[in-house]
Amino acid sequence: MAKIFCIANQKGGVGKTTTAVNLAAGLAKLKQRVLLIDLDPQGNATMGAGINKAQLKGSIYEVLLGMIEVQEVRVASESGGFDVLPANRELAGAEVEMVELEDREKRLKDALATVDADYDFMLIDCPPSLSMLTLNGLCAANGVIIPMQCEYYALEGLSDLVNTIKKVHAKLNPSLKIIGLLRVMYDPRMTLSQQVSAQLEQHFGDKVFKTIIPRNVRLAEAPSYGMPGVNFDPASKGAQAYLNFGAEMIERIKTL
């Protein structure tokens, strides 16, 4: 059975897609079979994995509407070593079209069940909002990974997200839990970063991943080359951190 994780945070610009793509590549390097699901109409995870979103034969949009199977749409990321369920702008229309469908919150869950045996991990890159798409991601997942910048506003948005996860757990997906908080874009020279990081550890204890992802130029450059940072510059601090995070995830799921 594949372990399915949402990478979610309704605050934009917190490194969700960077985390999704690099965790997928890190896990692939650690000999795991990975499917990356791009659930964001911007299609950044698709592009970051080296797949041209303008030339797709099909996308997750058709999968959610039941027009096509996952097997027919998934694409191999040559630069990442994992498979991708790609997205493009069409996905924005799915929000409206899914409203009238039966079991609209469970469309993604049902679709992924057909390829469950093919993977060890499925990672869902959610859009930065609490939309029908995010809800589909949360209903399909075993758990949520929350990337967080160590700054004041990040703490503000966190309580909203935790409340949403609790509601989905209570009403739609009883197996959903928070797997952990990942500190990203961390700058140890800033006192505020250190303070927020310490606050997170104090409040959330072992729910905070030990791995910390530093601010890293190479991670930011990698998507423009259509490569995960882990493979773009394997020696960089950012790449090493995501590899360590992949190893920590493999250990953590043993205790779930």
C-alpha positions as CSV (number, residue, x, y, z in Angstrom):
1,M,0.0,0.0,0.0
2,A,1.4,3.4,-1.0
3,K,1.6,6.0,1.7
4,I,-0.2,9.2,0.5
5,F,0.9,12.6,1.9
6,C,-0.5,16.0,1.2
7,I,2.0,18.9,1.2
8,A,-0.3,21.7,2.2
9,N,-0.3,25.3,3.6
10,Q,-2.9,27.8,2.6
11,K,-0.3,30.6,2.8
12,G,1.4,31.0,-0.6
13,G,5.1,31.2,-1.2
14,V,6.2,28.9,1.6
15,G,8.0,26.3,-0.5
16,K,5.2,23.8,-0.9
17,T,6.1,22.9,-4.5
18,T,9.8,23.0,-3.9
19,T,9.2,20.6,-1.0
20,A,6.9,18.3,-3.1
21,V,9.3,18.1,-6.0
22,N,12.5,17.7,-4.0
23,L,11.0,15.2,-1.5
24,A,9.8,13.1,-4.5
25,A,13.4,13.2,-6.0
26,G,15.0,12.5,-2.6
27,L,12.8,9.5,-2.0
28,A,13.4,8.3,-5.6
29,K,17.2,8.5,-4.9
30,L,16.6,6.3,-1.8
31,K,15.1,3.6,-4.1
32,Q,11.4,4.4,-3.3
33,R,8.7,4.3,-6.0
34,V,7.1,7.7,-6.1
35,L,4.1,9.4,-7.7
36,L,4.0,13.2,-7.5
37,I,0.4,14.5,-7.9
38,D,0.2,18.1,-9.1
39,L,-3.1,19.5,-7.7
40,D,-2.3,23.2,-8.4
41,P,-3.7,24.7,-11.6
42,Q,-0.4,26.7,-11.9
43,G,1.3,23.4,-12.7
44,N,4.5,24.4,-11.1
45,A,5.3,20.9,-9.8
46,T,4.8,19.6,-13.3
47,M,7.3,22.1,-14.7
48,G,9.7,21.6,-11.8
49,A,9.8,17.9,-12.7
50,G,10.8,18.8,-16.2
51,I,7.5,18.1,-17.9
52,N,6.0,20.6,-20.4
53,K,2.5,21.4,-19.2
54,A,1.6,22.8,-22.6
55,Q,2.1,19.5,-24.3
56,L,0.2,17.1,-22.1
57,K,-1.9,14.3,-23.6
58,G,-4.1,14.4,-20.5
59,S,-3.9,15.8,-17.0
60,I,-5.3,15.4,-13.5
61,Y,-8.3,17.6,-14.6
62,E,-9.6,14.7,-16.7
63,V,-8.9,12.2,-14.0
64,L,-10.9,14.1,-11.4
65,L,-13.9,14.3,-13.8
66,G,-13.7,10.6,-14.5
67,M,-12.9,11.0,-18.2
68,I,-9.6,9.1,-18.0
69,E,-7.6,6.8,-15.8
70,V,-4.4,7.7,-13.9
71,Q,-2.5,5.0,-15.8
72,E,-3.1,6.9,-19.1
73,V,-2.1,10.3,-17.8
74,R,0.9,9.8,-15.6
75,V,4.3,10.8,-17.0
76,A,7.8,9.8,-16.0
77,S,10.0,12.6,-14.8
78,E,13.4,11.8,-16.4
79,S,15.2,14.6,-14.4
80,G,13.6,13.4,-11.1
81,G,13.3,9.6,-11.3
82,F,9.7,9.5,-10.3
83,D,6.2,9.6,-12.0
84,V,4.0,12.7,-12.2
85,L,0.3,13.1,-12.4
86,P,0.5,16.5,-14.2
87,A,-1.6,19.6,-14.1
88,N,-2.2,22.7,-16.2
89,R,-4.6,25.7,-16.2
90,E,-7.5,23.5,-17.1
91,L,-7.5,22.3,-13.5
92,A,-8.9,25.6,-12.4
93,G,-12.2,24.7,-14.1
94,A,-12.5,21.4,-12.2
95,E,-13.5,23.4,-9.1
96,V,-16.7,24.5,-10.7
97,E,-17.4,21.3,-12.6
98,M,-16.9,19.0,-9.5
99,V,-19.6,20.8,-7.5
100,E,-22.4,18.8,-9.0
101,L,-20.6,15.4,-9.0
102,E,-21.3,12.6,-6.6
103,D,-18.7,12.1,-3.8
104,R,-16.9,15.2,-5.1
105,E,-14.5,15.3,-2.1
106,K,-13.4,11.7,-2.8
107,R,-12.7,11.9,-6.6
108,L,-8.9,11.9,-6.2
109,K,-8.9,9.2,-3.5
110,D,-10.9,6.8,-5.8
111,A,-8.6,7.6,-8.8
112,L,-5.4,6.9,-6.9
113,A,-6.7,3.6,-5.5
114,T,-6.3,2.2,-9.0
115,V,-2.4,2.6,-8.9
116,D,-1.9,2.0,-5.2
117,A,0.2,-1.1,-5.7
118,D,2.6,0.7,-8.1
119,Y,4.1,3.1,-5.6
120,D,5.6,3.3,-2.1
121,F,4.8,7.0,-1.8
122,M,2.3,9.4,-3.4
123,L,2.9,13.1,-2.7
124,I,0.2,15.6,-3.4
125,D,1.2,19.2,-4.1
126,C,-1.9,21.2,-2.9
127,P,-2.8,24.7,-4.1
128,P,-2.4,27.6,-1.6
129,S,-6.0,27.8,-0.7
130,L,-8.7,25.7,1.1
131,S,-10.5,24.8,-2.1
132,M,-12.3,21.8,-3.4
133,L,-9.0,20.7,-4.9
134,T,-7.2,20.9,-1.5
135,L,-10.2,19.1,0.1
136,N,-9.7,16.2,-2.5
137,G,-6.0,16.1,-1.5
138,L,-6.9,15.9,2.2
139,C,-9.5,13.2,1.7
140,A,-7.1,11.1,-0.3
141,A,-4.1,11.4,2.1
142,N,-2.9,9.4,5.1
143,G,-1.3,12.5,6.5
144,V,-0.3,16.1,5.9
145,I,3.2,17.6,5.7
146,I,3.2,21.3,6.5
147,P,6.1,23.3,5.1
148,M,6.6,26.5,7.2
149,Q,8.8,29.5,7.1
150,C,10.0,30.6,10.5
151,E,8.4,34.0,10.6
152,Y,5.5,35.6,12.5
153,Y,2.8,35.4,9.8
154,A,3.5,31.7,9.3
155,L,2.2,31.0,12.8
156,E,-1.0,32.9,12.1
157,G,-2.0,30.8,9.1
158,L,-1.0,27.5,10.8
159,S,-4.0,27.5,13.3
160,D,-6.5,27.8,10.3
161,L,-4.9,24.9,8.6
162,V,-4.8,22.7,11.7
163,N,-8.5,23.5,12.2
164,T,-9.3,22.5,8.6
165,I,-7.4,19.2,9.0
166,K,-9.3,18.5,12.2
167,K,-12.7,19.0,10.4
168,V,-11.7,16.8,7.5
169,H,-10.5,14.2,10.0
170,A,-13.8,14.3,11.8
171,K,-16.2,14.4,8.9
172,L,-14.5,12.9,5.8
173,N,-11.2,11.1,6.4
174,P,-10.7,9.6,9.9
175,S,-7.2,8.3,9.0
176,L,-5.9,11.9,8.3
177,K,-3.3,13.2,10.6
178,I,-0.5,15.8,10.7
179,I,2.7,13.9,10.0
180,G,4.9,16.9,10.7
181,L,5.9,20.5,10.2
182,L,8.9,21.1,8.0
183,R,10.9,24.3,8.6
184,V,11.9,25.7,5.2
185,M,13.8,28.7,3.8
186,Y,15.5,28.8,7.2
187,D,18.1,31.5,7.8
188,P,20.0,30.9,11.0
189,R,21.4,34.4,11.0
190,M,17.9,35.9,11.8
191,T,17.0,36.0,15.4
192,L,13.3,35.8,14.5
193,S,13.9,32.5,12.6
194,Q,15.5,31.0,15.7
195,Q,12.7,32.2,17.9
196,V,9.8,30.9,15.7
197,S,11.7,27.6,15.2
198,A,12.0,27.2,19.0
199,Q,8.3,28.1,19.5
200,L,7.3,25.4,17.0
201,E,9.4,22.8,18.8
202,Q,7.9,23.9,22.1
203,H,4.2,23.7,20.8
204,F,4.4,20.7,18.5
205,G,7.2,18.7,20.0
206,D,8.0,15.6,17.9
207,K,5.6,16.7,15.2
208,V,8.4,19.1,14.0
209,F,10.7,17.3,11.6
210,K,14.4,17.3,12.7
211,T,15.5,18.2,9.2
212,I,15.6,22.0,8.5
213,I,15.7,23.2,4.9
214,P,18.0,26.2,4.6
215,R,17.5,29.2,2.2
216,N,19.4,28.0,-0.8
217,V,20.0,29.7,-4.2
218,R,20.5,26.4,-6.0
219,L,17.0,25.1,-5.0
220,A,15.5,28.3,-6.4
221,E,17.4,28.0,-9.7
222,A,16.6,24.4,-10.3
223,P,13.0,24.7,-11.6
224,S,14.1,27.0,-14.5
225,Y,16.2,24.0,-15.7
226,G,13.2,21.6,-15.2
227,M,15.0,19.7,-12.5
228,P,14.5,19.0,-8.8
229,G,17.2,20.8,-6.8
230,V,18.3,17.4,-5.4
231,N,19.5,16.4,-8.8
232,F,20.4,19.9,-10.2
233,D,23.2,20.4,-7.6
234,P,23.4,17.3,-5.3
235,A,26.3,18.8,-3.3
236,S,24.3,22.0,-2.4
237,K,23.1,22.4,1.2
238,G,19.5,22.5,0.0
239,A,19.8,19.2,-1.9
240,Q,21.5,17.5,1.1
241,A,18.7,18.8,3.4
242,Y,16.0,17.3,1.2
243,L,17.8,14.0,1.0
244,N,18.0,13.9,4.7
245,F,14.3,14.8,4.9
246,G,13.5,11.8,2.5
247,A,15.4,9.5,4.9
248,E,13.6,11.0,7.9
249,M,10.2,10.4,6.2
250,I,11.0,6.8,5.5
251,E,11.9,6.4,9.2
252,R,8.8,8.3,10.4
253,I,6.3,6.2,8.4
254,K,7.5,3.1,10.2
255,T,6.0,4.5,13.4
256,L,2.7,5.6,11.9
